[in-house]
Amino acid sequence: QHAGVPGEEPKCNICLGKTTGPLNDILICGKCGLGYHQQCHIPVVGSREGSLVTPWFCRRCIFALAVRKGGALKKGVIAKTLQMVKMVLSYNPEQLEWDSPHRTNQQQCYCYCGGPGEWYLKMLQCYHCRQWFHEACTQCLSDPMMFGDRFYVFYCSVCNQGPEYIKRLPLRWVDVVHLVLYNLGVQSKKKYFDFEEILAFVNHHWDLLQLGKLTGTPVAERSTHLLDALNSYKSRFLCGKEIKKKKCIFRLRIRVPPNPPSKLLPEKVDSRVSELKKGGGSKHSHKNRSAS
């Protein structure tokens, strides 16, 4: 795998060195053509791992090949290599400087890929390390995410020491309306939305909303539940009639995503994690890692 530039000795893109040693060959990426010492690459490439994909691909190119809108590849050699690469971060998370709610850091460094991101769009927050991960870089989602949807318990591959763990949290009707109004706002930039638009969005995205116990609600009954929530939670939703506009138009008072049920979270997570540890048979088993 020493392709490189014809007539030139391969060079490592990290240390710029050309010397090699036992288990420290310079591997040439089959996509970008750059060279990496086995020991310089993150993660370090052992002989067994190096032969998983032929040709060999570097970390950056594995992300480029595997990452997809709605969730990264889950099957095949590229997906397996991505899973392996995700086990080691290319940055030190302890050096990141976060704001007090732990939503943004000054370095704009997130996820396994180390790229920028916006917590209020399509990102999952790890319950253990609290880092945010792009939907496109995760391999655990069964459905694409909605914007600002934080109704998940998620453990990243680093904290879970293996495949990611994810569990959908229950939504109430007020959460459904809030999430829908937020998504409508992100996609259209309008402030107010007609009730018919809200209802149409809910019905069109019914399966994607992953509503758990609410999933069985007949189409005919949905509008009543949605209207009740819009009229009952004045602190969240503003009706047009309050400012002498149409009474059937609504907006969010503050355009932020809905909060997941934080009070229920620790108890639910801890019990679920202990079940997984006891069972040991789940492919998403969570192995507790002491914080370094």
C-alpha positions as a Markdown table, in Angstrom:
| # | Residue | x | y | z |
|---|---|---|---|---|
| 1 | Gln | 0.0 | 0.0 | 0.0 |
| 2 | His | 2.9 | 2.4 | -0.7 |
| 3 | Ala | 1.3 | 4.0 | -3.7 |
| 4 | Gly | 1.9 | 7.7 | -3.0 |
| 5 | Val | 3.6 | 9.8 | -5.7 |
| 6 | Pro | 5.5 | 7.8 | -8.3 |
| 7 | Gly | 9.3 | 8.0 | -7.8 |
| 8 | Glu | 8.9 | 9.6 | -4.3 |
| 9 | Glu | 9.3 | 8.0 | -0.9 |
| 10 | Pro | 6.0 | 8.0 | 1.0 |
| 11 | Lys | 5.6 | 10.7 | 3.6 |
| 12 | Cys | 3.4 | 10.8 | 6.8 |
| 13 | Asn | 0.8 | 13.6 | 6.7 |
| 14 | Ile | 1.0 | 14.0 | 10.5 |
| 15 | Cys | 4.7 | 13.9 | 11.5 |
| 16 | Leu | 6.0 | 14.5 | 7.9 |
| 17 | Gly | 8.5 | 11.7 | 8.5 |
| 18 | Lys | 9.5 | 9.1 | 5.9 |
| 19 | Thr | 11.1 | 6.4 | 8.1 |
| 20 | Thr | 9.2 | 3.3 | 8.9 |
| 21 | Gly | 9.5 | 0.5 | 11.5 |
| 22 | Pro | 7.9 | -2.6 | 12.8 |
| 23 | Leu | 4.1 | -2.0 | 12.9 |
| 24 | Asn | 4.8 | 1.6 | 11.8 |
| 25 | Asp | 4.6 | 1.5 | 8.0 |
| 26 | Ile | 3.3 | 4.5 | 6.1 |
| 27 | Leu | -0.2 | 3.6 | 4.8 |
| 28 | Ile | -1.5 | 5.4 | 1.7 |
| 29 | Cys | -5.2 | 6.3 | 1.8 |
| 30 | Gly | -7.0 | 4.9 | -1.2 |
| 31 | Lys | -9.3 | 8.0 | -1.5 |
| 32 | Cys | -7.2 | 11.1 | -0.7 |
| 33 | Gly | -3.8 | 9.6 | -1.5 |
| 34 | Leu | -2.2 | 11.0 | 1.7 |
| 35 | Gly | 0.2 | 8.8 | 3.8 |
| 36 | Tyr | -0.1 | 8.1 | 7.5 |
| 37 | His | 2.2 | 6.2 | 9.9 |
| 38 | Gln | 0.3 | 3.4 | 11.5 |
| 39 | Gln | 1.2 | 4.9 | 14.9 |
| 40 | Cys | 0.4 | 8.5 | 13.9 |
| 41 | His | -3.1 | 7.8 | 12.6 |
| 42 | Ile | -6.0 | 8.1 | 15.0 |
| 43 | Pro | -6.9 | 5.5 | 15.9 |
| 44 | Val | -3.5 | 3.6 | 15.6 |
| 45 | Val | -3.7 | 1.1 | 12.8 |
| 46 | Gly | -2.8 | -2.5 | 13.7 |
| 47 | Ser | -2.0 | -5.1 | 11.0 |
| 48 | Arg | -5.4 | -6.7 | 11.5 |
| 49 | Glu | -7.3 | -3.5 | 11.3 |
| 50 | Gly | -5.3 | -2.3 | 8.3 |
| 51 | Ser | -6.5 | -5.2 | 6.2 |
| 52 | Leu | -10.2 | -4.8 | 7.1 |
| 53 | Val | -10.7 | -2.6 | 4.0 |
| 54 | Thr | -8.7 | -2.8 | 0.8 |
| 55 | Pro | -7.6 | -0.2 | -0.2 |
| 56 | Trp | -7.0 | 1.3 | 3.3 |
| 57 | Phe | -8.8 | 4.6 | 4.0 |
| 58 | Cys | -7.8 | 7.3 | 6.5 |
| 59 | Arg | -10.0 | 8.6 | 9.3 |
| 60 | Arg | -11.2 | 11.7 | 7.4 |
| 61 | Cys | -12.1 | 9.6 | 4.3 |
| 62 | Ile | -13.9 | 6.9 | 6.3 |
| 63 | Phe | -16.2 | 9.7 | 7.6 |
| 64 | Ala | -16.6 | 11.1 | 4.0 |
| 65 | Leu | -17.5 | 7.6 | 2.7 |
| 66 | Ala | -19.8 | 6.5 | 5.6 |
| 67 | Val | -21.6 | 9.7 | 6.8 |
| 68 | Arg | -25.2 | 10.1 | 5.5 |
| 69 | Lys | -28.1 | 12.5 | 6.1 |
| 70 | Gly | -30.4 | 10.6 | 8.4 |
| 71 | Gly | -27.6 | 8.4 | 9.9 |
| 72 | Ala | -24.3 | 6.9 | 8.8 |
| 73 | Leu | -23.9 | 3.5 | 7.1 |
| 74 | Lys | -24.8 | 0.5 | 9.3 |
| 75 | Lys | -23.8 | -2.4 | 7.2 |
| 76 | Gly | -20.7 | -3.5 | 5.3 |
| 77 | Val | -16.9 | -3.0 | 5.7 |
| 78 | Ile | -17.0 | 0.8 | 5.6 |
| 79 | Ala | -19.6 | 0.9 | 8.4 |
| 80 | Lys | -17.5 | -1.5 | 10.5 |
| 81 | Thr | -14.4 | 0.6 | 9.9 |
| 82 | Leu | -16.3 | 3.8 | 10.9 |
| 83 | Gln | -17.5 | 2.1 | 14.1 |
| 84 | Met | -13.8 | 1.2 | 14.9 |
| 85 | Val | -12.7 | 4.8 | 14.1 |
| 86 | Lys | -15.4 | 6.3 | 16.3 |
| 87 | Met | -14.0 | 4.5 | 19.4 |
| 88 | Val | -11.2 | 7.0 | 19.6 |
| 89 | Leu | -11.7 | 10.8 | 19.4 |
| 90 | Ser | -9.2 | 12.9 | 17.4 |
| 91 | Tyr | -9.3 | 15.7 | 20.1 |
| 92 | Asn | -9.2 | 15.9 | 23.9 |
| 93 | Pro | -12.7 | 16.5 | 25.1 |
| 94 | Glu | -11.4 | 17.8 | 28.5 |
| 95 | Gln | -9.8 | 20.8 | 26.7 |
| 96 | Leu | -13.1 | 22.0 | 25.3 |
| 97 | Glu | -14.6 | 25.1 | 26.9 |
| 98 | Trp | -18.4 | 24.9 | 27.3 |
| 99 | Asp | -21.2 | 27.3 | 28.1 |
| 100 | Ser | -23.1 | 26.7 | 31.3 |
| 101 | Pro | -26.0 | 24.6 | 29.7 |
| 102 | His | -23.3 | 22.5 | 27.9 |
| 103 | Arg | -24.7 | 23.2 | 24.4 |
| 104 | Thr | -21.9 | 25.1 | 22.7 |
| 105 | Asn | -18.1 | 25.1 | 23.1 |
| 106 | Gln | -15.7 | 27.9 | 22.2 |
| 107 | Gln | -13.6 | 25.6 | 20.0 |
| 108 | Gln | -16.7 | 24.6 | 17.9 |
| 109 | Cys | -15.5 | 21.0 | 18.1 |
| 110 | Tyr | -18.2 | 18.3 | 18.3 |
| 111 | Cys | -19.0 | 14.7 | 17.6 |
| 112 | Tyr | -16.6 | 11.9 | 16.6 |
| 113 | Cys | -15.6 | 13.9 | 13.5 |
| 114 | Gly | -14.5 | 17.0 | 15.5 |
| 115 | Gly | -16.4 | 19.3 | 13.2 |
| 116 | Pro | -18.7 | 22.3 | 14.0 |
| 117 | Gly | -22.4 | 21.8 | 14.8 |
| 118 | Glu | -25.6 | 23.3 | 16.2 |
| 119 | Trp | -27.2 | 21.6 | 19.2 |
| 120 | Tyr | -30.7 | 22.9 | 18.2 |
| 121 | Leu | -30.7 | 21.2 | 14.8 |
| 122 | Lys | -30.0 | 17.5 | 14.2 |
| 123 | Met | -27.7 | 16.4 | 17.0 |
| 124 | Leu | -27.8 | 13.9 | 19.8 |
| 125 | Gln | -26.3 | 14.6 | 23.3 |
| 126 | Cys | -24.5 | 11.8 | 25.0 |
| 127 | Tyr | -26.0 | 11.2 | 28.5 |
| 128 | His | -22.6 | 10.4 | 29.9 |
| 129 | Cys | -20.0 | 12.7 | 28.4 |
| 130 | Arg | -22.6 | 15.4 | 27.3 |
| 131 | Gln | -20.8 | 15.9 | 24.0 |
| 132 | Trp | -23.1 | 16.5 | 21.0 |
| 133 | Phe | -23.0 | 14.2 | 18.0 |
| 134 | His | -24.3 | 14.8 | 14.4 |
| 135 | Glu | -27.2 | 12.7 | 13.2 |
| 136 | Ala | -25.2 | 12.0 | 10.1 |
| 137 | Cys | -22.2 | 10.5 | 12.0 |
| 138 | Thr | -24.3 | 8.2 | 14.3 |
| 139 | Gln | -25.2 | 4.6 | 13.4 |
| 140 | Cys | -27.9 | 3.9 | 15.9 |
| 141 | Leu | -31.0 | 5.7 | 14.5 |
| 142 | Ser | -33.8 | 3.7 | 13.0 |
| 143 | Asp | -35.4 | 6.9 | 11.5 |
| 144 | Pro | -34.0 | 10.3 | 10.5 |
| 145 | Met | -34.2 | 13.0 | 13.3 |
| 146 | Met | -36.5 | 16.0 | 13.4 |
| 147 | Phe | -34.8 | 19.4 | 14.0 |
| 148 | Gly | -34.3 | 20.1 | 17.7 |
| 149 | Asp | -35.5 | 16.7 | 18.8 |
| 150 | Arg | -33.9 | 15.8 | 22.1 |
| 151 | Phe | -36.3 | 13.1 | 23.2 |
| 152 | Tyr | -33.6 | 10.4 | 23.3 |
| 153 | Val | -31.4 | 8.7 | 25.8 |
| 154 | Phe | -28.1 | 8.3 | 23.9 |
| 155 | Tyr | -24.7 | 7.0 | 24.8 |
| 156 | Cys | -21.9 | 7.6 | 22.3 |
| 157 | Ser | -19.5 | 4.8 | 21.1 |
| 158 | Val | -16.7 | 6.1 | 23.3 |
| 159 | Cys | -18.7 | 6.1 | 26.5 |
| 160 | Asn | -20.5 | 2.8 | 25.6 |
| 161 | Gln | -17.2 | 1.2 | 24.6 |
| 162 | Gly | -18.8 | -0.2 | 21.5 |
| 163 | Pro | -21.9 | 0.5 | 19.4 |
| 164 | Glu | -24.0 | 3.4 | 20.4 |
| 165 | Tyr | -27.0 | 3.0 | 22.7 |
| 166 | Ile | -30.2 | 4.9 | 22.0 |
| 167 | Lys | -33.7 | 4.8 | 23.4 |
| 168 | Arg | -36.7 | 7.0 | 22.4 |
| 169 | Leu | -38.3 | 9.0 | 25.2 |
| 170 | Pro | -42.1 | 9.5 | 25.4 |
| 171 | Leu | -43.6 | 12.7 | 24.1 |
| 172 | Arg | -46.8 | 14.4 | 25.4 |
| 173 | Trp | -49.1 | 16.2 | 23.0 |
| 174 | Val | -47.6 | 19.6 | 24.1 |
| 175 | Asp | -44.2 | 18.3 | 23.2 |
| 176 | Val | -45.5 | 17.1 | 19.8 |
| 177 | Val | -47.0 | 20.6 | 19.0 |
| 178 | His | -43.8 | 22.3 | 20.3 |
| 179 | Leu | -41.5 | 20.1 | 18.1 |
| 180 | Val | -43.7 | 20.6 | 15.1 |
| 181 | Leu | -43.9 | 24.4 | 15.4 |
| 182 | Tyr | -40.1 | 24.5 | 15.9 |
| 183 | Asn | -39.6 | 22.4 | 12.7 |
| 184 | Leu | -42.0 | 24.5 | 10.7 |
| 185 | Gly | -40.1 | 27.6 | 11.8 |
| 186 | Val | -36.7 | 26.2 | 10.9 |
| 187 | Gln | -37.9 | 25.1 | 7.5 |
| 188 | Ser | -39.9 | 28.2 | 6.5 |
| 189 | Lys | -38.7 | 31.1 | 8.6 |
| 190 | Lys | -42.3 | 32.2 | 9.2 |
| 191 | Lys | -43.4 | 33.1 | 12.7 |
| 192 | Tyr | -47.1 | 32.1 | 12.6 |
| 193 | Phe | -48.6 | 28.9 | 11.3 |
| 194 | Asp | -52.2 | 28.1 | 10.6 |
| 195 | Phe | -53.6 | 25.2 | 12.5 |
| 196 | Glu | -54.3 | 23.3 | 9.3 |
| 197 | Glu | -50.5 | 23.6 | 8.5 |
| 198 | Ile | -49.7 | 22.2 | 11.9 |
| 199 | Leu | -52.1 | 19.3 | 11.6 |
| 200 | Ala | -50.9 | 18.5 | 8.0 |
| 201 | Phe | -47.3 | 18.4 | 9.2 |
| 202 | Val | -48.2 | 16.0 | 12.1 |
| 203 | Asn | -50.1 | 13.7 | 9.8 |
| 204 | His | -47.4 | 13.7 | 7.1 |
| 205 | His | -44.6 | 13.1 | 9.6 |
| 206 | Trp | -46.5 | 10.8 | 11.9 |
| 207 | Asp | -44.1 | 7.8 | 11.7 |
| 208 | Leu | -41.0 | 10.0 | 11.9 |
| 209 | Leu | -42.2 | 11.6 | 15.1 |
| 210 | Gln | -41.9 | 8.2 | 16.8 |
| 211 | Leu | -44.7 | 8.9 | 19.3 |
| 212 | Gly | -44.7 | 5.7 | 21.3 |
| 213 | Lys | -48.0 | 5.3 | 23.1 |
| 214 | Leu | -49.5 | 8.1 | 21.1 |
| 215 | Thr | -48.8 | 6.3 | 17.8 |
| 216 | Gly | -52.2 | 4.5 | 17.8 |
| 217 | Thr | -54.2 | 7.8 | 17.9 |
| 218 | Pro | -56.8 | 7.7 | 15.1 |
| 219 | Val | -56.4 | 10.5 | 12.4 |
| 220 | Ala | -59.8 | 11.9 | 13.3 |
| 221 | Glu | -58.8 | 12.5 | 17.0 |
| 222 | Arg | -55.4 | 14.1 | 16.4 |
| 223 | Ser | -56.7 | 17.7 | 15.8 |
| 224 | Thr | -58.5 | 17.8 | 19.2 |
| 225 | His | -55.4 | 16.8 | 21.1 |
| 226 | Leu | -53.3 | 19.3 | 19.2 |
| 227 | Leu | -55.7 | 22.2 | 19.7 |
| 228 | Asp | -56.1 | 21.3 | 23.4 |
| 229 | Ala | -52.3 | 21.5 | 23.8 |
| 230 | Leu | -52.1 | 24.8 | 21.9 |
| 231 | Asn | -54.8 | 26.4 | 24.0 |
| 232 | Ser | -53.7 | 24.9 | 27.3 |
| 233 | Tyr | -50.0 | 25.9 | 27.3 |
| 234 | Lys | -50.1 | 29.7 | 26.9 |
| 235 | Ser | -46.5 | 30.0 | 28.3 |
| 236 | Arg | -45.2 | 28.1 | 25.2 |
| 237 | Phe | -47.6 | 29.0 | 22.4 |
| 238 | Leu | -49.0 | 32.4 | 21.3 |
| 239 | Cys | -52.3 | 32.4 | 19.5 |
| 240 | Gly | -53.0 | 35.0 | 16.8 |
| 241 | Lys | -56.1 | 36.3 | 18.6 |
| 242 | Glu | -53.9 | 37.6 | 21.4 |
| 243 | Ile | -52.5 | 40.2 | 19.1 |
| 244 | Lys | -55.8 | 40.8 | 17.2 |
| 245 | Lys | -54.9 | 38.5 | 14.3 |
| 246 | Lys | -56.6 | 35.3 | 13.2 |
| 247 | Lys | -57.6 | 33.0 | 16.1 |
| 248 | Cys | -56.5 | 29.8 | 14.2 |
| 249 | Ile | -52.8 | 30.8 | 13.8 |
| 250 | Phe | -50.1 | 29.9 | 16.3 |
| 251 | Arg | -46.4 | 30.5 | 17.0 |
| 252 | Leu | -43.8 | 29.6 | 19.6 |
| 253 | Arg | -43.4 | 32.4 | 22.2 |
| 254 | Ile | -39.6 | 31.6 | 22.3 |
| 255 | Arg | -38.2 | 29.8 | 19.2 |
| 256 | Val | -36.3 | 27.0 | 21.0 |
| 257 | Pro | -36.7 | 23.2 | 20.8 |
| 258 | Pro | -38.8 | 21.5 | 23.5 |
| 259 | Asn | -37.0 | 20.2 | 26.6 |
| 260 | Pro | -37.0 | 16.4 | 27.2 |
| 261 | Pro | -38.4 | 15.2 | 30.6 |
| 262 | Ser | -35.2 | 15.8 | 32.5 |
| 263 | Lys | -36.7 | 14.9 | 35.9 |
| 264 | Leu | -37.4 | 11.3 | 34.7 |
| 265 | Leu | -34.1 | 10.9 | 32.9 |
| 266 | Pro | -31.5 | 9.8 | 35.5 |
| 267 | Glu | -33.8 | 7.2 | 37.1 |
| 268 | Lys | -34.9 | 5.7 | 33.8 |
| 269 | Val | -31.3 | 5.7 | 32.4 |
| 270 | Asp | -29.7 | 4.2 | 35.4 |
| 271 | Ser | -32.3 | 1.3 | 35.6 |
| 272 | Arg | -32.0 | 0.6 | 31.9 |
| 273 | Val | -28.2 | 0.6 | 32.1 |
| 274 | Ser | -28.1 | -1.8 | 35.0 |
| 275 | Glu | -30.5 | -4.1 | 33.1 |
| 276 | Leu | -28.2 | -4.1 | 30.1 |
| 277 | Lys | -25.1 | -4.8 | 32.3 |
| 278 | Lys | -26.9 | -7.7 | 34.0 |
| 279 | Gly | -28.2 | -9.1 | 30.7 |
| 280 | Gly | -24.9 | -8.7 | 28.8 |
| 281 | Gly | -26.6 | -10.1 | 25.7 |
| 282 | Ser | -27.6 | -6.8 | 24.2 |
| 283 | Lys | -25.5 | -5.5 | 21.3 |
| 284 | His | -25.9 | -2.1 | 22.9 |
| 285 | Ser | -24.8 | -3.1 | 26.3 |
| 286 | His | -23.4 | -0.2 | 28.3 |
| 287 | Lys | -20.2 | -0.7 | 30.1 |
| 288 | Asn | -19.6 | 2.0 | 32.7 |
| 289 | Arg | -16.4 | 3.9 | 32.2 |
| 290 | Ser | -15.0 | 6.0 | 35.0 |
| 291 | Ala | -14.6 | 9.6 | 33.9 |
| 292 | Ser | -11.0 | 10.3 | 33.2 |
